[in-house]
Amino acid sequence: MTEPVEKIGPGRRRERDTIGAMLRIYCHDHHGKGRGLCPDCSDVLAYSERRLEKCLFGDVKPTCARCPVHCYQPAMRTRVKDVMRYAGPRMIYRHPILAMRHILHGRREAPQDPRRRESADTCCAGAPETAPDTMRRDGP
Protein backbone atom coordinates (compact mmCIF):
# COMPACT_ATOMS: atom_id res chain seq x y z
CA MET A 1 0.00 0.00 0.00
CA THR A 2 3.10 2.20 0.04
CA GLU A 3 3.06 4.97 -2.56
CA PRO A 4 6.03 5.21 -4.91
CA VAL A 5 8.72 7.45 -3.45
CA GLU A 6 8.17 10.06 -6.19
CA LYS A 7 4.54 10.62 -5.14
CA ILE A 8 5.14 11.64 -1.53
CA GLY A 9 7.43 14.34 -0.28
CA PRO A 10 10.27 14.05 2.20
CA GLY A 11 8.15 14.91 5.26
CA ARG A 12 5.63 12.13 4.80
CA ARG A 13 8.33 9.74 3.62
CA ARG A 14 10.22 10.32 6.90
CA GLU A 15 7.01 9.74 8.91
CA ARG A 16 6.33 6.53 6.97
CA ASP A 17 9.87 5.28 7.54
CA THR A 18 9.71 6.15 11.24
CA ILE A 19 6.43 4.37 11.95
CA GLY A 20 7.65 1.39 9.90
CA ALA A 21 10.87 1.14 11.92
CA MET A 22 8.97 1.47 15.20
CA LEU A 23 6.52 -1.24 14.18
CA ARG A 24 9.33 -3.59 13.21
CA ILE A 25 11.00 -3.10 16.61
CA TYR A 26 7.73 -3.58 18.49
CA CYS A 27 6.61 -6.61 16.46
CA HIS A 28 9.98 -8.33 16.67
CA ASP A 29 10.12 -7.94 20.45
CA HIS A 30 6.45 -8.72 21.19
CA HIS A 31 5.21 -11.09 18.52
CA GLY A 32 8.14 -13.27 17.59
CA LYS A 33 11.50 -13.41 15.97
CA GLY A 34 10.34 -13.52 12.34
CA ARG A 35 11.72 -11.17 9.68
CA GLY A 36 8.45 -9.54 8.68
CA LEU A 37 5.56 -7.98 10.52
CA CYS A 38 2.79 -10.12 11.97
CA PRO A 39 -0.71 -9.61 10.51
CA ASP A 40 -1.77 -7.25 13.34
CA CYS A 41 1.28 -5.03 12.95
CA SER A 42 0.90 -5.10 9.16
CA ASP A 43 -2.64 -3.79 9.62
CA VAL A 44 -1.37 -0.95 11.81
CA LEU A 45 1.27 -0.06 9.21
CA ALA A 46 -1.26 -0.11 6.36
CA TYR A 47 -3.64 2.06 8.39
CA SER A 48 -0.92 4.59 9.23
CA GLU A 49 0.11 4.77 5.56
CA ARG A 50 -3.50 5.50 4.56
CA ARG A 51 -3.64 8.25 7.19
CA LEU A 52 -0.39 9.74 5.86
CA GLU A 53 -1.78 9.73 2.31
CA LYS A 54 -4.80 11.74 3.43
CA CYS A 55 -2.98 14.09 5.80
CA LEU A 56 -4.34 17.65 5.62
CA PHE A 57 -0.89 19.10 6.17
CA GLY A 58 0.85 17.31 3.31
CA ASP A 59 4.60 17.52 3.57
CA VAL A 60 4.57 20.08 6.37
CA LYS A 61 2.94 17.47 8.61
CA PRO A 62 4.08 17.72 12.22
CA THR A 63 4.88 14.66 14.28
CA CYS A 64 1.78 12.93 15.63
CA ALA A 65 2.45 14.16 19.17
CA ARG A 66 2.33 17.81 18.03
CA CYS A 67 -0.42 17.50 15.43
CA PRO A 68 -3.58 19.51 16.12
CA VAL A 69 -5.67 17.03 14.10
CA HIS A 70 -6.11 13.56 15.56
CA CYS A 71 -6.87 11.56 12.44
CA TYR A 72 -6.52 8.05 13.91
CA GLN A 73 -9.57 6.22 15.20
CA PRO A 74 -9.41 5.88 19.01
CA ALA A 75 -8.66 2.13 19.01
CA MET A 76 -5.92 2.47 16.40
CA ARG A 77 -4.53 5.54 18.14
CA THR A 78 -4.14 3.52 21.34
CA ARG A 79 -2.30 0.77 19.45
CA VAL A 80 0.06 3.24 17.79
CA LYS A 81 0.73 4.99 21.12
CA ASP A 82 1.68 1.62 22.65
CA VAL A 83 4.05 0.95 19.75
CA MET A 84 5.62 4.41 20.01
CA ARG A 85 5.94 4.21 23.80
CA TYR A 86 7.82 0.93 23.50
CA ALA A 87 9.85 1.49 20.33
CA GLY A 88 10.61 5.20 20.71
CA PRO A 89 13.36 4.84 23.32
CA ARG A 90 14.85 1.88 21.41
CA MET A 91 15.00 3.79 18.12
CA ILE A 92 18.11 5.70 19.24
CA TYR A 93 20.05 2.40 19.36
CA ARG A 94 18.60 0.64 16.32
CA HIS A 95 17.95 3.59 13.97
CA PRO A 96 19.92 6.54 15.38
CA ILE A 97 19.72 8.83 12.35
CA LEU A 98 15.98 8.28 11.89
CA ALA A 99 15.45 8.79 15.62
CA MET A 100 17.38 12.07 15.67
CA ARG A 101 15.49 13.36 12.64
CA HIS A 102 12.20 12.48 14.36
CA ILE A 103 13.28 14.23 17.57
CA LEU A 104 14.36 17.37 15.71
CA HIS A 105 11.21 17.39 13.59
CA GLY A 106 9.13 17.05 16.76
CA ARG A 107 10.62 20.26 18.14
CA ARG A 108 9.20 22.33 15.27
CA GLU A 109 6.07 24.38 15.72
CA ALA A 110 2.98 22.59 14.48
CA PRO A 111 1.20 24.34 11.61
CA GLN A 112 -2.32 25.65 12.13
CA ASP A 113 -5.18 23.31 11.25
CA PRO A 114 -6.04 24.22 7.63
CA ARG A 115 -9.75 23.63 8.27
CA ARG A 116 -9.83 26.21 11.06
CA ARG A 117 -7.96 28.82 9.06
CA GLU A 118 -10.47 28.52 6.21
CA SER A 119 -13.48 28.61 8.53
CA ALA A 120 -12.10 31.60 10.44
CA ASP A 121 -11.62 33.50 7.18
CA THR A 122 -15.12 32.76 5.93
CA CYS A 123 -17.24 32.65 9.09
CA CYS A 124 -16.86 36.32 9.90
CA ALA A 125 -16.73 37.68 6.36
CA GLY A 126 -19.05 40.65 6.05
CA ALA A 127 -19.70 40.93 9.79
CA PRO A 128 -19.37 44.49 11.06
CA GLU A 129 -16.38 45.11 13.27
CA THR A 130 -17.16 46.61 16.66
CA ALA A 131 -14.52 48.51 18.53
CA PRO A 132 -14.12 47.20 22.09
CA ASP A 133 -14.52 50.66 23.66
CA THR A 134 -17.95 51.23 22.03
CA MET A 135 -19.53 48.11 23.52
CA ARG A 136 -21.91 48.63 26.44
CA ARG A 137 -20.90 46.78 29.55
CA ASP A 138 -23.64 47.81 31.91
CA GLY A 139 -26.43 46.04 30.00
CA PRO A 140 -29.27 47.35 27.77
C-alpha positions as CSV (number, residue, x, y, z in Angstrom):
1,M,0.0,0.0,0.0
2,T,3.1,2.2,0.0
3,E,3.1,5.0,-2.6
4,P,6.0,5.2,-4.9
5,V,8.7,7.4,-3.5
6,E,8.2,10.1,-6.2
7,K,4.5,10.6,-5.1
8,I,5.1,11.6,-1.5
9,G,7.4,14.3,-0.3
10,P,10.3,14.1,2.2
11,G,8.1,14.9,5.3
12,R,5.6,12.1,4.8
13,R,8.3,9.7,3.6
14,R,10.2,10.3,6.9
15,E,7.0,9.7,8.9
16,R,6.3,6.5,7.0
17,D,9.9,5.3,7.5
18,T,9.7,6.1,11.2
19,I,6.4,4.4,12.0
20,G,7.6,1.4,9.9
21,A,10.9,1.1,11.9
22,M,9.0,1.5,15.2
23,L,6.5,-1.2,14.2
24,R,9.3,-3.6,13.2
25,I,11.0,-3.1,16.6
26,Y,7.7,-3.6,18.5
27,C,6.6,-6.6,16.5
28,H,10.0,-8.3,16.7
29,D,10.1,-7.9,20.5
30,H,6.5,-8.7,21.2
31,H,5.2,-11.1,18.5
32,G,8.1,-13.3,17.6
33,K,11.5,-13.4,16.0
34,G,10.3,-13.5,12.3
35,R,11.7,-11.2,9.7
36,G,8.5,-9.5,8.7
37,L,5.6,-8.0,10.5
38,C,2.8,-10.1,12.0
39,P,-0.7,-9.6,10.5
40,D,-1.8,-7.3,13.3
41,C,1.3,-5.0,13.0
42,S,0.9,-5.1,9.2
43,D,-2.6,-3.8,9.6
44,V,-1.4,-0.9,11.8
45,L,1.3,-0.1,9.2
46,A,-1.3,-0.1,6.4
47,Y,-3.6,2.1,8.4
48,S,-0.9,4.6,9.2
49,E,0.1,4.8,5.6
50,R,-3.5,5.5,4.6
51,R,-3.6,8.2,7.2
52,L,-0.4,9.7,5.9
53,E,-1.8,9.7,2.3
54,K,-4.8,11.7,3.4
55,C,-3.0,14.1,5.8
56,L,-4.3,17.7,5.6
57,F,-0.9,19.1,6.2
58,G,0.8,17.3,3.3
59,D,4.6,17.5,3.6
60,V,4.6,20.1,6.4
61,K,2.9,17.5,8.6
62,P,4.1,17.7,12.2
63,T,4.9,14.7,14.3
64,C,1.8,12.9,15.6
65,A,2.4,14.2,19.2
66,R,2.3,17.8,18.0
67,C,-0.4,17.5,15.4
68,P,-3.6,19.5,16.1
69,V,-5.7,17.0,14.1
70,H,-6.1,13.6,15.6
71,C,-6.9,11.6,12.4
72,Y,-6.5,8.0,13.9
73,Q,-9.6,6.2,15.2
74,P,-9.4,5.9,19.0
75,A,-8.7,2.1,19.0
76,M,-5.9,2.5,16.4
77,R,-4.5,5.5,18.1
78,T,-4.1,3.5,21.3
79,R,-2.3,0.8,19.5
80,V,0.1,3.2,17.8
81,K,0.7,5.0,21.1
82,D,1.7,1.6,22.6
83,V,4.0,1.0,19.7
84,M,5.6,4.4,20.0
85,R,5.9,4.2,23.8
86,Y,7.8,0.9,23.5
87,A,9.8,1.5,20.3
88,G,10.6,5.2,20.7
89,P,13.4,4.8,23.3
90,R,14.9,1.9,21.4
91,M,15.0,3.8,18.1
92,I,18.1,5.7,19.2
93,Y,20.0,2.4,19.4
94,R,18.6,0.6,16.3
95,H,18.0,3.6,14.0
96,P,19.9,6.5,15.4
97,I,19.7,8.8,12.3
98,L,16.0,8.3,11.9
99,A,15.5,8.8,15.6
100,M,17.4,12.1,15.7
101,R,15.5,13.4,12.6
102,H,12.2,12.5,14.4
103,I,13.3,14.2,17.6
104,L,14.4,17.4,15.7
105,H,11.2,17.4,13.6
106,G,9.1,17.1,16.8
107,R,10.6,20.3,18.1
108,R,9.2,22.3,15.3
109,E,6.1,24.4,15.7
110,A,3.0,22.6,14.5
111,P,1.2,24.3,11.6
112,Q,-2.3,25.7,12.1
113,D,-5.2,23.3,11.3
114,P,-6.0,24.2,7.6
115,R,-9.7,23.6,8.3
116,R,-9.8,26.2,11.1
117,R,-8.0,28.8,9.1
118,E,-10.5,28.5,6.2
119,S,-13.5,28.6,8.5
120,A,-12.1,31.6,10.4
121,D,-11.6,33.5,7.2
122,T,-15.1,32.8,5.9
123,C,-17.2,32.7,9.1
124,C,-16.9,36.3,9.9
125,A,-16.7,37.7,6.4
126,G,-19.0,40.7,6.0
127,A,-19.7,40.9,9.8
128,P,-19.4,44.5,11.1
129,E,-16.4,45.1,13.3
130,T,-17.2,46.6,16.7
131,A,-14.5,48.5,18.5
132,P,-14.1,47.2,22.1
133,D,-14.5,50.7,23.7
134,T,-18.0,51.2,22.0
135,M,-19.5,48.1,23.5
136,R,-21.9,48.6,26.4
137,R,-20.9,46.8,29.5
138,D,-23.6,47.8,31.9
139,G,-26.4,46.0,30.0
140,P,-29.3,47.3,27.8
